């Protein structure tokens, strides 16, 4: 048995050696191709995106349904490996951007993604609150969370990324204006006492005031909200669907579910834009890719923030798209425009 096993092992070993000798060039090519795809350069590639059907993501207790469809436009992004970078020179509307344009300075792509997910939560909160207000339904804001999403290299502080700022110098922080006001009450070089919540525990921190086109402590925050609404609503988003630009369309979808009138009028409506709790719509980035994606998804109407309207109009004209563009400044204005559609 021992000799037979040795002969078998030797035979298998010889076959493996012969296989590598005969196919080493092919195997080297496979390894090189694998490595080329794995090596990522400091670039990302914007590509035409798609849409999220909000009727599949939003639920309101005893809510109304619509004959049409409200969709949230998004931009697709491809990683900057060599093959994809080469393809971007061939495929129309694939545009290379430095990674620094899609990440914050001194922040990893993963940290930027988490910051964008917090921005998504802000968008969800603001969409629900603004929609309920516009529909005349009960909603009460019970508290705010000042989430730290960025810390500059200039900051002299022991505040950490994703801390929640509770107070600065004893003043409760409920929005960016509160933070700005407290800082402006001090002078360059002052060290401020900052109370934060970190991992469900309160921590005492400090931050030094410095001058950089105004007084700053080198910390940026995004506000999320604690609230109660009636009837209850929920919005489910995937981790990859991050950022604040879906706020307008989420608020419209919630409003549509809260009210008997069908604001879609049976049409497929896609759009983009941020929203705040006052129902104000803000501009976004990547409007070109979102409009292209909306057209590919056969949208009849595209809602676009005022600040992005001229660019969207130019893209529509250059590509000869047959789609109705609606310029939007507020949630109320968006609803009014949809109600006037024929």
Phi and psi in degrees as a GROMACS rama.xvg file:
@    title "Ramachandran Plot"
@    xaxis  label "Phi"
@    yaxis  label "Psi"
@TYPE xy
-63.8516  -44.6392  UNK-2
-67.5177  -38.6992  UNK-3
-63.4124  -39.928  UNK-4
-65.9802  -39.7215  UNK-5
-63.8736  -43.3102  UNK-6
-62.3004  -40.4834  UNK-7
-63.9115  -44.5407  UNK-8
-61.7271  -43.1716  UNK-9
-63.7206  -39.0502  UNK-10
-65.2139  -43.9531  UNK-11
-64.3401  -42.4286  UNK-12
-60.8327  -43.0664  UNK-13
-63.1083  -40.0947  UNK-14
-64.2661  -40.9357  UNK-15
-63.8353  -44.5475  UNK-16
-59.7994  -45.7714  UNK-17
-63.0955  -40.2666  UNK-18
-59.9155  -45.3588  UNK-19
-67.1683  -37.3327  UNK-20
-64.0906  -41.7114  UNK-21
-78.2057  -24.5389  UNK-22
-122.893  17.434  UNK-23
-63.5354  -34.2436  UNK-24
-65.3439  -44.5393  UNK-25
-62.747  -42.6391  UNK-26
-65.6185  -38.1208  UNK-27
-63.7416  -39.4102  UNK-28
-62.746  -42.687  UNK-29
-61.1224  -42.6611  UNK-30
-63.7978  -43.6933  UNK-31
-63.3539  -42.4232  UNK-32
-61.0636  -44.2034  UNK-33
-59.4708  -45.6432  UNK-34
-65.3945  -39.2021  UNK-35
-61.0904  -40.4351  UNK-36
-71.9934  -27.9815  UNK-37
-82.1035  -31.5489  UNK-38
-72.2006  122.318  UNK-39
-112.36  124.45  UNK-40
-86.4255  163.103  UNK-41
-75.4883  55.1781  UNK-42
-139.737  158.484  UNK-43
-127.344  161.288  UNK-44
-123.261  118.827  UNK-45
-79.9312  133.954  UNK-46
-132.745  156.04  UNK-47
-52.0915  133.841  UNK-48
-93.5281  -153.298  UNK-49
-139.056  -148.898  UNK-50
-142.671  151.463  UNK-51
-106.535  120.751  UNK-52
-73.7734  107.984  UNK-53
-71.6108  -19.3442  UNK-54
-64.621  -21.8112  UNK-55
-89.4574  -9.50909  UNK-56
-114.842  -19.5132  UNK-57
-111.975  133.483  UNK-58
-133.657  137.386  UNK-59
-128.371  131.391  UNK-60
-56.5794  126.862  UNK-61
55.4203  33.1528  UNK-62
-78.7158  164.409  UNK-63
-87.8099  156.17  UNK-64
-111.102  164.093  UNK-65
-123.997  155.812  UNK-66
-78.8412  -28.0215  UNK-67
-93.3058  -158.004  UNK-68
-142.834  133.428  UNK-69
-110.318  122.959  UNK-70
-126.071  147.975  UNK-71
-100.908  120.593  UNK-72
-77.5894  148.136  UNK-73
-141.894  161.294  UNK-74
-100.573  136.482  UNK-75
-91.5665  147.961  UNK-76
-133.974  131.685  UNK-77
-110.445  141.106  UNK-78
-69.8923  156.216  UNK-79
-88.2206  53.7115  UNK-80
-80.5992  159.253  UNK-81
-55.9519  -47.7542  UNK-82
-59.0155  -41.764  UNK-83
-69.4579  -35.395  UNK-84
-63.6043  -40.0929  UNK-85
-66.906  -38.7884  UNK-86
-64.0962  -29.6476  UNK-87
-65.4025  -20.6702  UNK-88
-82.3139  -10.5634  UNK-89
-106.387  -43.903  UNK-90
-83.7651  124.714  UNK-91
-60.6717  142.315  UNK-92
68.4869  16.7339  UNK-93
-98.0794  112.875  UNK-94
-119.385  129.657  UNK-95
-82.3721  134.695  UNK-96
-132.571  143.678  UNK-97
-60.6174  144.45  UNK-98
-58.0635  -28.4291  UNK-99
-63.4256  -20.0694  UNK-100
-81.5589  -15.49  UNK-101
-115.253  5.75251  UNK-102
-130.963  157.48  UNK-103
-75.3069  151.702  UNK-104
-56.2925  144.961  UNK-105
54.8705  25.2526  UNK-106
-129.567  138.655  UNK-107
-72.95  165.085  UNK-108
-62.0461  -36.5946  UNK-109
-67.0183  -40.1092  UNK-110
-67.1008  -38.1035  UNK-111
-64.0978  -39.4664  UNK-112
-61.6379  -42.0786  UNK-113
-66.0025  -39.6074  UNK-114
-61.5481  -39.6574  UNK-115
-67.9674  -31.2904  UNK-116
-68.6066  -34.6298  UNK-117
-66.07  -40.1015  UNK-118
-62.2106  -34.5092  UNK-119
-63.68  -42.1393  UNK-120
-64.2118  -40.0866  UNK-121
-59.1763  -41.9557  UNK-122
-63.0362  -43.3439  UNK-123
-62.5129  -48.0342  UNK-124
-58.8088  -48.1372  UNK-125
-65.8388  -36.2639  UNK-126
-64.2653  -45.5658  UNK-127
-64.909  -48.2321  UNK-128
-62.5268  -47.2058  UNK-129
-66.737  -38.4596  UNK-130
-66.2095  -42.7239  UNK-131
-65.4081  -39.9471  UNK-132
-61.4029  -46.0144  UNK-133
-66.851  -32.7897  UNK-134
-85.1134  -4.02167  UNK-135
72.0241  28.1699  UNK-136
-101.195  151.831  UNK-137
-64.4292  126.093  UNK-138
-150.255  131.069  UNK-139
-126.113  121.34  UNK-140
-82.8728  118.386  UNK-141
-102.327  -13.879  UNK-142
-179.684  164.646  UNK-143
-126.229  152.544  UNK-144
-123.058  117.526  UNK-145
-91.4347  91.6306  UNK-146
-84.5571  126.765  UNK-147
-78.1171  116.326  UNK-148
-111.397  -8.02425  UNK-149
-159.311  138.003  UNK-150
-131.073  123.009  UNK-151
-77.1117  164.501  UNK-152
-65.4685  -24.8003  UNK-153
-78.1662  -14.8865  UNK-154
-67.5917  132.701  UNK-155
-109.703  87.6144  UNK-156
-154.877  156.273  UNK-157
-106.123  13.8471  UNK-158
-64.1135  142.535  UNK-159
-111.753  154.854  UNK-160
-56.3969  133.819  UNK-161
76.3675  8.42503  UNK-162
-62.0791  157.978  UNK-163
-110.601  117.977  UNK-164
-77.2599  123.105  UNK-165
-90.7225  -49.1196  UNK-166
-152.913  156.645  UNK-167
-129.145  121.739  UNK-168
52.9685  37.8434  UNK-169
83.3762  -5.34274  UNK-170
-94.6022  124.613  UNK-171
-63.8505  137.032  UNK-172
-105.481  114.252  UNK-173
-113.125  -13.0806  UNK-174
-161.872  174.869  UNK-175
-65.1325  -29.5415  UNK-176
-66.8082  -38.6309  UNK-177
-58.9903  -44.9859  UNK-178
-63.8733  -45.2221  UNK-179
-62.0994  -40.3974  UNK-180
-63.4537  -45.1632  UNK-181
-63.1259  -44.3338  UNK-182
-61.9526  -41.8031  UNK-183
-69.6991  -11.3949  UNK-184
-82.7681  -1.82197  UNK-185
-120.286  -175.166  UNK-186
-123.432  162.485  UNK-187
-55.7071  131.595  UNK-188
98.0655  -18.6829  UNK-189
-65.3932  140.873  UNK-190
-105.951  117.668  UNK-191
-95.3719  142.558  UNK-192
-83.8315  126.831  UNK-193
-126.026  127.074  UNK-194
-102.09  125.778  UNK-195
-126.464  161.281  UNK-196
-107.325  124.092  UNK-197
-133.512  119.661  UNK-198
52.6239  44.9515  UNK-199
66.9873  16.1667  UNK-200
-126.194  146.142  UNK-201
-82.7644  134.591  UNK-202
-128.943  139.682  UNK-203
-91.7987  125.847  UNK-204
-127.531  174.143  UNK-205
-133.343  157.913  UNK-206
-149.55  132.503  UNK-207
-93.768  136.081  UNK-208
-79.3684  135.097  UNK-209
-138.691  168.597  UNK-210
-102.322  127.312  UNK-211
-159.539  83.3295  UNK-212
55.7139  45.8391  UNK-213
121.894  167.249  UNK-214
-77.9579  134.096  UNK-215
-145.842  164.33  UNK-216
-118.959  2.72172  UNK-217
80.9508  22.7411  UNK-218
-125.344  132.298  UNK-219
-111.024  142.96  UNK-220
-126.009  154.241  UNK-221
-124.292  134.477  UNK-222
-95.1016  126.89  UNK-223
-112.722  165.527  UNK-224
-126.342  149.951  UNK-225
-105.124  127.47  UNK-226
-152.318  163.14  UNK-227
-126.07  130.906  UNK-228
-129.371  154.78  UNK-229
-141.078  120.015  UNK-230
-72.8723  167.491  UNK-231
-71.4949  144.486  UNK-232
-130.699  153.616  UNK-233
-144.194  146.134  UNK-234
-128.778  124.833  UNK-235
-107.677  123.95  UNK-236
-125.372  149.723  UNK-237
-81.2285  157.016  UNK-238
-59.178  -33.4078  UNK-239
-73.9023  -15.8416  UNK-240
-94.3585  74.4353  UNK-241
-112.822  156.131  UNK-242
116.864  167.101  UNK-243
-93.6017  -1.73078  UNK-244
-75.4036  -6.75341  UNK-245
-90.5748  2.60344  UNK-246
-57.7338  -46.9076  UNK-247
-57.5407  -49.9223  UNK-248
-69.723  -33.7246  UNK-249
-64.8877  -42.1422  UNK-250
-64.5635  -38.5994  UNK-251
-65.0037  -41.3954  UNK-252
-65.7893  -39.3093  UNK-253
-67.5307  -45.0118  UNK-254
-57.9333  -43.0811  UNK-255
-62.4454  -36.7468  UNK-256
-74.9396  -24.4033  UNK-257
-84.646  -21.6167  UNK-258
-116.232  150.4  UNK-259
-69.6522  -36.1942  UNK-260
-66.5643  135.927  UNK-261
-87.6626  101.685  UNK-262
-74.5379  -11.2337  UNK-263
-79.5898  -26.3934  UNK-264
52.7887  33.6172  UNK-265
79.3776  5.04071  UNK-266
-94.0064  158.65  UNK-267
-93.5607  112.428  UNK-268
-117.936  122.254  UNK-269
-120.722  149.34  UNK-270
-165.655  -174.896  UNK-271
-156.792  163.483  UNK-272
141.045  144.096  UNK-273
-77.6673  166.151  UNK-274
-141.215  146.797  UNK-275
-115.783  176.34  UNK-276
-69.6856  -12.7057  UNK-277
-89.0382  -0.127509  UNK-278
83.4619  14.862  UNK-279
-85.2967  136.421  UNK-280
-99.1328  132.605  UNK-281
-113.682  156.957  UNK-282
-73.7087  164.71  UNK-283
-135.313  178.04  UNK-284
-104.669  162.526  UNK-285
73.8509  28.9222  UNK-286
-62.2072  -35.4687  UNK-287
-56.8434  -49.0766  UNK-288
-69.3145  -32.2159  UNK-289
-72.1051  -39.4833  UNK-290
-66.3948  -43.5266  UNK-291
-59.3208  -43.7774  UNK-292
-63.3288  -37.9751  UNK-293
-64.2684  -42.402  UNK-294
-64.942  -42.5716  UNK-295
-62.5786  -27.9369  UNK-296
-91.6626  12.7326  UNK-297
63.6541  37.8044  UNK-298
-71.6259  142.861  UNK-299
-91.7373  -27.6627  UNK-300
-133.964  139.621  UNK-301
-126.357  119.01  UNK-302
-89.8156  129.013  UNK-303
-134.542  134.666  UNK-304
-59.3435  150.926  UNK-305
-53.7419  -41.6429  UNK-306
-67.0641  -16.0987  UNK-307
-109.479  -1.28594  UNK-308
-62.5046  -46.4569  UNK-309
-62.7556  -39.9036  UNK-310
-65.3342  -42.6243  UNK-311
-63.7794  -40.8524  UNK-312
-62.2509  -40.9091  UNK-313
-63.7668  -44.3708  UNK-314
-62.4322  -43.5064  UNK-315
-59.0446  -45.6895  UNK-316
-68.091  -42.1534  UNK-317
-64.4324  -35.5372  UNK-318
-97.4709  -3.65844  UNK-319
66.5572  36.5569  UNK-320
-73.9713  140.53  UNK-321
-99.6885  81.0808  UNK-322
-147.785  143.687  UNK-323
-86.4137  121.344  UNK-324
-94.8176  133.404  UNK-325
-121.906  120.428  UNK-326
-79.7941  131.669  UNK-327
-129.506  135.279  UNK-328
-115.455  -30.408  UNK-329
-139.668  161.839  UNK-330
-61.8532  -44.4277  UNK-331
-57.7837  -43.2162  UNK-332
-65.3875  -37.7812  UNK-333
-63.9567  -44.0067  UNK-334
-62.3755  -44.097  UNK-335
-61.0878  -42.6562  UNK-336
-63.9741  -40.4979  UNK-337
-68.2352  -37.2671  UNK-338
-65.2994  -26.7588  UNK-339
-90.3084  -1.18287  UNK-340
-67.2178  145.27  UNK-341
